[in-house]
């Protein structure tokens, strides 16, 4: 018996990614009133670019400059020993104090929740934010931890073997989201 070839399709194109970020901008401002206490932190790699893009959108619409940081959660993962048997890596760059800030944490795909748990642990080690919200472009289901995003671009339920690939022009030279189910 031959195994069926997985179906591959484009879930979002560049225009749809932009529209989702624009919706995030409106929802964040509606929820928080202004950008005064906001700070954006993107989880490496694509979360950082989503955070930077949203920051630019907010500036274009009259918001004050929102600080943007970059988080590497490698050292906070619960499978660290399997990933880095002999070395350490930490490319976290948050050039501002997070204490009492409303942090919007950005990631490209939310799946099990383990990456987000690691990111929150890392944030708490850096200071005490007033609030942490999560913004994800894709929520693919499959949670192993009780974590939910505050801002979601698109929800899709995929089997465990399914794959979501977010491609952003800053890294991949194209903006889209490809799903393999």
C-alpha positions as CSV (number, residue, x, y, z in Angstrom):
1,X,0.0,0.0,0.0
2,X,1.5,3.4,-1.0
3,X,1.3,6.3,1.3
4,X,-0.8,9.2,0.0
5,X,1.2,12.3,-1.0
6,X,0.5,15.2,1.4
7,X,-1.6,18.0,0.1
8,X,0.3,21.3,-0.1
9,X,-1.5,24.7,-0.4
10,X,-1.0,28.4,0.1
11,X,-2.9,29.5,3.2
12,X,-1.9,33.2,3.1
13,X,-0.3,35.4,0.4
14,X,1.6,38.7,1.0
15,X,-1.5,40.8,0.9
16,X,-3.3,38.6,3.4
17,X,-0.3,38.7,5.8
18,X,-0.3,42.5,5.6
19,X,-4.1,42.6,6.3
20,X,-3.6,40.4,9.3
21,X,-0.9,42.7,10.7
22,X,-3.2,45.7,10.0
23,X,-5.9,44.0,12.0
24,X,-3.4,43.4,14.8
25,X,-2.6,47.1,14.8
26,X,-6.2,48.1,15.2
27,X,-6.9,45.5,17.9
28,X,-3.8,46.4,19.9
29,X,-4.7,50.1,19.9
30,X,-8.3,49.4,20.7
31,X,-7.3,47.2,23.6
32,X,-4.6,49.5,25.0
33,X,-5.7,53.0,23.9
34,X,-2.2,54.2,22.8
35,X,1.3,52.9,22.2
36,X,2.8,54.6,25.2
37,X,3.5,51.5,27.4
38,X,3.9,49.0,24.5
39,X,7.0,47.1,23.6
40,X,7.2,44.5,20.9
41,X,9.5,41.4,21.2
42,X,9.8,39.0,18.4
43,X,10.8,35.4,18.9
44,X,13.7,34.5,16.5
45,X,13.5,34.4,13.6
46,X,10.3,35.3,11.9
47,X,8.6,36.7,15.0
48,X,11.1,39.5,15.0
49,X,10.2,40.5,11.4
50,X,6.5,40.4,12.2
51,X,7.1,42.7,15.2
52,X,9.2,45.1,13.1
53,X,6.6,45.3,10.4
54,X,3.8,46.0,12.9
55,X,6.0,48.7,14.5
56,X,6.4,50.4,11.1
57,X,2.6,50.2,10.5
58,X,1.9,51.8,13.8
59,X,4.4,54.6,13.1
60,X,2.8,55.3,9.8
61,X,-0.6,55.7,11.5
62,X,0.7,58.2,14.1
63,X,1.8,56.1,17.0
64,X,5.0,56.9,18.8
65,X,8.0,54.8,18.2
66,X,7.5,51.4,19.9
67,X,10.6,49.7,21.1
68,X,11.3,46.3,19.4
69,X,13.4,43.5,20.9
70,X,14.6,40.2,19.6
71,X,14.4,37.0,21.7
72,X,16.3,33.8,21.3
73,X,14.6,31.1,23.5
74,X,17.1,28.3,22.8
75,X,18.5,28.4,26.4
76,X,15.0,28.2,27.8
77,X,13.7,25.2,25.9
78,X,12.8,22.1,27.8
79,X,14.7,20.0,25.2
80,X,17.9,22.1,25.4
81,X,20.2,19.1,26.1
82,X,19.1,17.4,22.8
83,X,19.6,20.7,20.9
84,X,22.9,21.9,22.2
85,X,24.9,19.0,23.6
86,X,28.0,21.0,24.2
87,X,27.4,24.7,23.5
88,X,25.3,27.7,24.3
89,X,23.7,30.3,22.1
90,X,21.8,33.4,23.1
91,X,21.0,36.0,20.6
92,X,18.5,37.9,22.7
93,X,18.6,41.6,22.1
94,X,16.2,43.7,24.2
95,X,17.7,47.2,24.4
96,X,15.1,48.6,26.8
97,X,13.7,47.9,30.3
98,X,10.7,45.7,30.1
99,X,9.6,46.5,33.7
100,X,6.0,47.7,33.8
101,X,5.7,47.6,30.0
102,X,2.9,45.9,28.0
103,X,4.8,43.4,26.1
104,X,3.4,42.0,22.8
105,X,5.3,38.8,22.1
106,X,5.4,37.8,18.4
107,X,5.8,34.4,16.9
108,X,5.0,33.1,13.4
109,X,3.3,29.8,14.4
110,X,1.7,28.6,17.6
111,X,1.6,24.9,18.0
112,X,2.3,23.0,21.2
113,X,2.9,26.2,23.3
114,X,6.4,25.2,24.4
115,X,8.2,28.0,22.5
116,X,5.8,30.5,24.1
117,X,6.4,29.0,27.6
118,X,10.1,29.3,27.1
119,X,9.8,32.9,25.9
120,X,7.7,33.9,28.9
121,X,10.2,32.3,31.3
122,X,13.0,34.3,29.5
123,X,11.0,37.5,29.8
124,X,10.4,37.0,33.5
125,X,14.2,36.5,34.0
126,X,14.7,39.9,32.3
127,X,12.3,41.9,34.4
128,X,8.6,42.2,35.4
129,X,6.4,43.4,32.6
130,X,3.0,44.7,33.5
131,X,1.4,42.4,30.9
132,X,2.4,39.9,28.3
133,X,0.2,39.3,25.2
134,X,0.9,36.9,22.4
135,X,0.5,37.7,18.7
136,X,0.9,34.9,16.1
137,X,0.4,34.8,12.4
138,X,-0.8,31.2,12.4
139,X,-2.4,29.1,15.2
140,X,-2.3,25.5,14.1
141,X,-3.7,23.9,17.2
142,X,-2.0,20.9,18.9
143,X,-1.5,22.5,22.3
144,X,0.4,20.6,24.9
145,X,0.4,23.5,27.4
146,X,-2.5,25.8,28.4
147,X,-1.4,28.7,26.2
148,X,-3.6,30.9,23.9
149,X,-2.7,33.8,21.7
150,X,-4.4,37.2,22.2
151,X,-4.0,38.2,18.5
152,X,-4.2,35.5,15.8
153,X,-3.9,36.0,12.1
154,X,-5.3,32.6,11.0
155,X,-6.4,29.5,12.8
156,X,-6.0,26.1,11.2
157,X,-6.4,22.6,12.6
158,X,-3.7,20.3,11.4
159,X,-2.8,16.7,12.3
160,X,0.4,16.3,14.2
161,X,2.3,15.3,11.0
162,X,1.0,18.5,9.2
163,X,3.4,21.3,8.5
164,X,3.1,25.1,8.4
165,X,5.8,27.1,6.8
166,X,5.7,30.9,7.2
167,X,7.9,32.6,4.6
168,X,8.8,36.3,5.0
169,X,10.7,38.3,2.5
170,X,13.3,39.4,5.0
171,X,14.4,35.8,5.3
172,X,12.9,33.8,2.5
173,X,12.6,36.5,-0.3
174,X,8.8,35.9,-0.5
175,X,5.8,36.5,1.8
176,X,3.3,33.6,2.2
177,X,2.2,30.7,4.4
178,X,2.4,27.2,3.0
179,X,0.6,24.3,4.6
180,X,1.3,20.6,4.1
181,X,-1.4,18.3,5.4
